[in-house]
Amino acid sequence: MVVAMAVDALTGWPSPLFARIGHPVTWLGRLIGAIDAGWNRESVAPALRRAAGIAGALVVIALSVVIGWVLQSLLAAGWLQIALVGILAWPLVALRSLHDHVAAVAEPLPGGDIAAAREAVSRIVGRDPAALDEAGIARAAIESLAENASDGIVAPVFWGALFGLPGILGYKAINTLDSMIGHRSERYEAFGWAAARIDDVANFIPARLTGFLFVLLAPRRSQALSCMTRDARRHRSPNAGWPEAAMAGALGVRLSGPRIYRGSLTNEPWLNEGARDPLAVDINEALAVYRRAMLLLAAILAILAFA
């Protein structure tokens, strides 16, 4: 996993490679999309749609785990296996991509280019960017950074460290299922039920680990810890609140709160209520916390590996 993190930090997933072959997550997405189209029928009773969703999720996860197991079993043991597994796991660790997407939001904001900042933030969040002012844009970017640090790096690395390629591929299948069908909408309330619940379980430890990594590297360590332990459970997600609340305390800003999502206002509770709204400079400070936290994670994994 250290190899995977290092390769991704250096190269990301190159655009020419994406244009030629796509990405493992897009391959998973096509499989999930096909299952959704064929098995999620609106004419079927909700109980049967839930059963179909459970079966579909298990098929995608099992297939991913088996592919990972076969690939890893074909590799000879030793340092060569470590290097090759790391290279195969590299596309599944979104270390650089997350950093670059959030940095792209921070770049135009200080100059007052709200339109460019809205365009950049629309690539990483689902809320309506047209309704966001500078504070809203900064808040959305920081929340996305905190949550996706858990979902996109810490969680896949955690499961990969435990189980190798089967672990990291299985987790990415779970996470992709949740992002595509784990929604509380009329179409996916029943069919996506299993995907959402499995994702909650898979992210339980990584989300809390991410929060504690942020606390350890925070410029305001005590505030980050108190905010995380106090406010994490107020979040609508059982997991995302931990890294987001830790980051809110680390920066001394408030996150979450009411937002417009898919045309509707959702009254989410504030994390670190009473603190000031974030600004462009806070995005850069959040990125600094993120970089230090990911370096610490890699160092911990390296120490464990050699120990």
BAKOL-685166 format. One record per residue (C-alpha): residue in three letters; x, y, z. Coordinates in steps of 0.05 Angstrom, whole numbers, plus 5000, padded with zeros to 4 digits. Each point is the difference from the previous one (the first is absolute). Layout:
REM BAKOL-685166
alaXYZ/...
//
This chain:
REM BAKOL-685166
met500050005000/val505950475011/val502249854929/ala493050154974/met499850665038/ala506950214976/val498549854927/asp493450375002/ala503050605036/leu505350054945/thr495749874938/gly492649995016/trp496049644946/pro502750314935/ser494850294953/pro502749634938/leu499449345037/phe492950175021/ala498250194928/arg502849344975/ile497649495051/gly495650385049/his500849845074/pro498349415045/val494550405033/thr496850154932/trp500349264984/leu496449855065/gly495250554984/arg498149684934/leu498749335035/ile495850335054/gly496250414947/ala498349374962/ile497549655063/asp496050625019/ala496850034931/gly498349264998/trp498149855072/asn497150655029/arg493149984970/glu495050515024/ser494249534987/val502649505052/ala498050035073/pro504850365047/ala501849365037/leu502149664936/arg503950624978/arg503749985066/ala501649274990/ala502450154930/gly504350565027/ile503149545052/ala501549484947/gly502950524952/ala504550295054/leu502649315020/val501449824927/val504150634988/ile503949945066/ala501349264992/leu502350084929/ser504850555020/val502849605058/val501049384956/ile503650414947/gly504650295053/trp501449325029/val501649694932/leu504750574981/gln503649985067/ser500649244999/leu503550034932/leu505750435027/ala506249695031/ala501250155073/gly505150505024/trp501850724983/leu497949914928/gln493049825023/ile499850615046/ala502050464942/leu495149694951/val494149995048/gly501550735016/ile499950184926/leu493549624989/ala497050355061/trp502450684978/pro493850194958/leu495649865061/val503350535044/ala497650704981/leu505550375038/arg502250504947/ser493350064964/leu496550235064/his505550505015/asp500050294930/his492450064995/val499550375067/ala506150444983/ala496550204936/val494350295042/ala504850415043/glu503950304942/pro494850484970/leu496650215066/pro505150505026/gly499550394935/gly492450035006/asp498749544941/ile493749685030/ala497749714934/ala506549604990/ala499849775073/arg492849774992/glu501949624937/ala505749665037/val495949825062/ser494449724957/arg504849434980/ile500749755071/val493250135034/gly492849864983/arg496950645028/asp497750574955/pro506350434987/ala496050604974/ala497350125070/leu506950025032/asp503750635021/glu507450015020/ala498649705069/gly495549464969/ile505149824948/ala505549955052/arg495649605046/ala498149514945/ala507349904979/ile502449885071/glu494449525015/ser501449614936/leu507449985017/ala498749735070/glu494849484980/asn503749754939/ala506649955038/ser496449455037/asp496249684942/gly505350104947/ile506549875036/val499749775072/ala494549484990/pro502949654938/val506950025030/phe497349725066/trp496649414967/gly505849904952/ala504949985058/leu495749465033/phe498349564940/gly504250244940/leu496850064932/pro493749625020/gly499050505056/ile501150644961/leu496149764939/gly494349775044/tyr499850675035/lys499950394935/ala494249574977/ile496350175064/asn501550744995/thr498150044926/leu493549635014/asp498350515054/ser501750604957/met495749744942/ile494049675033/gly500450135074/his495450614998/arg493650145038/ser495950134938/glu493849674972/arg504049584952/tyr505349775049/glu496550005068/ala499149244995/phe505049794947/gly505850395030/trp498549825073/ala505449465004/ala505250424964/ala499150575050/arg500249545061/ile506149614978/asp503750664985/asp498350255070/val503249375030/ala506150024955/asn501550735017/phe498749965075/ile507349925022/pro503350394942/ala495650615012/arg502050045073/leu507349864983/thr499850584951/gly497150455053/phe505549835049/leu505450104947/phe497350704988/val499950135075/leu507349795008/leu502350464944/ala495250585013/pro502550705014/arg494750025055/arg500649305028/ser495750075062/gln494550364962/ala500149474946/leu499349445051/ser494450335039/cys496150184938/met500749294972/thr497849665064/arg494350505011/asp497250104930/ala501749394958/arg493549645018/arg495850614980/his501749874927/arg494849664956/ser505249464983/pro502449525054/asn507050074974/ala501250654961/gly499050425062/trp506549755031/pro505050284950/glu495650614985/ala499250195073/ala507449895013/met501750454941/ala495150535023/gly503350035068/ala506949984970/leu498650624958/gly495650365050/val494250054950/arg492949734996/leu498249474949/ser493849634976/gly493750405015/pro494150154952/arg501349904926/ile496249944934/tyr500649294974/arg496349774937/gly495750625002/ser497749915072/leu502450345064/thr502649515051/asn500850255071/glu506249635022/pro502850175070/trp506350415005/leu506649685019/asn503950475047/glu493950465005/gly501750705021/ala506750024963/arg501250454941/asp498549814927/pro506049734960/leu503550414947/ala504849844942/val506050005047/asp496849455041/ile499849544940/asn507550054995/glu500849885074/ala495449394995/leu504349744943/ala506250075044/val496749605055/tyr498049484948/arg507149944972/arg503049915070/ala494749495019/met501249584938/leu507550025012/leu498949775071/leu495549434975/ala505449774951/ala505350045055/ile495749585048/leu499049484946/ala507449974984/ile501849925073/leu494949445008/ala502549664937/phe507349995021/ala498349845072/
//
